[in-house]
Amino acid sequence: MPAKTGKEYLDRLKKANNNIYLHGKRVDDVTEHPGLKGVVKSMAQLYDLQYEKPGKMLYNSPSSGESIGITFMQPKTIDEIILRRNAIQEWAITSCGMMGRSPDYLNAEVMAMGSSSSFFGEEDPLFAENAKMYYEYARENDISLTHTLIHPQVNRSKAPHEQGDANVALHLTEKKSDGIIVDGIRLLATQGGITDEILVFPSTVKKAGEKDDAYSLAFAIPNNTEGLKFISRESFDYGRNGWDHPLSSRFEEGDAIVSFENVFVPWDRVFVCGNSSICNRTFRETNAVVHMSHQVVSKNIIKTEFLLGVALSIMDAIGIDQFQHVKEKGTEIMLTLEAMKSHLYRAEHNAKLDKWGTMTPEYAALDAARNWYPKMYPRLVEIIRVLGASGLMGIPTKEDFDSQEIGPIIQRGLQGKNLDGYERVQLFRLAWDLTLSSFGSRQMHYEYYFFGDPIRMGMTYFDNYEQDYVKQRVKDFLKSATKHDISAI
């Protein structure tokens, strides 16, 4: 079937009736729940955009010939990498880069998994076929995915099998002729319950050993599978209007704890079963981390452009753009943006075919970007807060402006250099929702931990960086310095 529309996305969610809990109660209809309907509508708009801009968002399926989402494409050339990136950024523009788990993120992962399917056959040829077929299934049916890949934070100094309750983390309990039974908890499924299926993928935050084989799993199942529950955190969409909460009312994705209560997974949906070695190597050896990083860097460029737009609009609105320290802060955002663009350009134009036949961006550039941006994003948010200053506190609601008694007062009292009070407050409410609201705080925390603990990531980056050639240059220089020591003549 061809790429789905927004209506088809909504219809699937209604029909699936996924088992999601929010604020202590089971959600009857995610498309109507006050804490979810905003982001569900935004997701539907992403799918509709595929048909509004088919030349940019769709391509012909290599198997069926039908029009399908281009973010599922296995790129064979640099031009095809750029085509995928253009589609990724088109979606990101729609969400201002605020949806960290828009469908293209896991589309990239599934593509990498399917294209490198033979990797999963290392243990059993069945798993290789499963990975290949699942990619085709997801691509041809435009499956929307959430995913989960980390264990609960019980005692981070111990492996799952060493915990006081060794059964709390998701683990294999039984192998049957037709599938496996799994039980336990996984974190942290963004968009859990408002997608079609969940992809359980290897956790590489901490390397597993043979004693962790029971926890070493990868599989995909529908989100309405019996025994599967999504326990969502408090929604930061408070059901207010889009004027008061312009971002959180539309892009609050939600993050969920996932409970598997003796869940049955058929064999044709299993990719890894009880092999810690394969789990430890999956993300890197399949190049999934490269293609996912490419999506993230592409998205974060759009996000940074939006932050720059907000910062410049604030400067203009209150006439502070001529001050030296203000320009310096704007320059910080601009430099961050241009550095991210440079990382992306290098990654794309240095791309090479990998052993799976996929044109793969240069990982070094993307790895640098994904290590650097989490440290920069809090600073970008801080700049907007500093520029907005007390103006981010003086932000009446739309109801205040609608009041006949006080509306005219705040309309006059909160005007800007070239904006009336209504327009200026609307801009500052946007800046507040981006930085100081629950939604904005979650965005900052989310970006900081997007790929895991930044300190651990930095250690890995340091350990994997090619260091020998620069140290050799120092040795060579010191040798040459000795030869040119005039005091020895």
Number of C-alpha atoms within 10 A of each C-alpha: 14 18 23 20 18 20 14 14 23 19 12 14 21 16 10 18 16 27 22 25 19 18 12 11 9 15 19 14 18 23 19 14 14 14 25 28 21 23 25 26 18 21 27 17 19 21 22 19 19 24 18 12 12 16 12 19 24 24 20 14 20 13 8 11 12 15 20 25 29 28 26 27 23 21 20 15 17 18 13 15 23 15 20 26 23 17 24 25 23 21 25 25 17 16 24 20 25 25 24 22 17 26 24 27 23 23 26 24 24 26 28 29 25 25 23 24 24 20 22 27 18 13 15 14 14 16 25 23 19 23 30 21 16 22 22 20 13 18 24 23 15 22 20 20 29 26 22 22 18 21 21 16 11 14 11 11 10 11 17 25 19 12 15 11 10 14 17 18 24 28 26 21 15 13 14 11 7 10 15 19 17 22 22 21 21 24 19 22 26 23 27 28 33 32 24 21 21 25 21 22 20 24 22 17 15 14 14 22 16 12 15 18 19 21 30 25 24 24 22 21 19 18 26 20 17 14 15 23 23 25 23 22 14 15 19 20 24 14 16 13 14 14 16 21 23 19 25 28 25 22 26 28 28 24 20 25 20 24 20 21 16 19 19 21 20 16 18 17 20 24 29 26 24 19 20 24 15 23 25 19 15 23 21 11 16 24 23 23 20 25 26 22 24 31 28 24 22 23 27 26 22 24 22 21 19 17 25 22 14 18 26 18 17 22 21 16 20 17 13 16 19 10 10 9 12 17 14 12 18 20 13 15 24 16 11 20 20 14 15 23 18 14 22 24 17 16 21 24 14 14 18 17 14 14 12 16 14 21 21 27 26 21 21 15 21 28 20 14 22 23 20 16 20 21 15 16 22 17 16 21 21 15 21 25 19 14 22 18 11 10 19 21 12 13 21 18 16 16 12 16 18 11 11 10 9 12 18 15 14 18 17 12 11 18 17 18 12 12 15 16 21 21 16 23 27 19 21 23 26 23 27 25 21 26 24 18 18 16 25 22 15 17 21 21 14 14 19 21 14 17 16 16 13 17 11 12 17 15 11 11 15 11 10 10 10 10 10 8 9 10 11 11 11 11 12 11 12 12 11 11 11 11 11 11 9 8 6 7 6
